Amino acid sequence: MFALFSAIQRRVWVRAKKLCYELILCDPLRKNYRDLYDRIDQIIRVMNQRLRRQPIPSRITTASSGNTDHG
């Protein structure tokens, strides 16, 4: 249980989801584990959607790739 709360506190959602699933397997009658699992799954889905929406720049300019006159 401590590992689950620690993962949630550190926002390591995939680990938290796995630990919560293990608790569901150990005690399937505890509805609060199932609710927590669903909530963590929802957080992961929202994060994945946000990552997919971010535009990927077609070209990244850096100081080394700019026009420099070495002559």
N, C-alpha and C positions, 0 to 999 in steps of 0.2 A: 504494500500500500504506500509506503514511504517513497519508493521508486516512482510510482505513478504521480504522486503529488510533486515530486521533484522535477519530473519531466514536464509537467504542466507549468510549473513555476518558471522553468528555463525556456518554455515555449518550444520544446522538442516534440512536436505534435505527432509525428509518425511513431516515435517510441511510446508516447503516452497512449496512443490508440492500441498498440500491440499489448501493452501492459494491462490496459482496461479489458481487452478481449480475453486475456488470460484469467482475469478476475471473473469475467462472465462464465467462462468454462468451469471455474472452481465452484462458483455459487450462482447457478442460473436463475434462482428465485429472487435474487436481489435486483429489483427494477432500477435502482439508482445507478448501478454500473452500466446497464443498457442505455439509460438516458445520457449518461456521461459519454459513452462510446459514440452515440449518435451525434452528440454535440461536437465532439472532437472531429468526427468525420466531416461534419458540416464546415468546421474551421478549415480543414485541409482542402476541401473542395473550393471554398472561397479563395484561399491563397493561390491555388493552382489556376483558377480563373483569372485572377489579377496578374499572375505571371504571364499568362498567355496573351493578355491584352496589351502589355507594355510593348511599344514599338521598338524594334531592333534597329539601331542606326545602320544605314547602308555603308557608311564609311566613317571611321573614327580618325580624326586628325590628331597627330601628336607632334611634338617639337621635332622629333627625328624624321618624320615623314613629310614635313613642310618643305617649301622651296628654300634651299640654302645655297649660298654662293661660296664655293670652295676655291675659287680661282683667283 
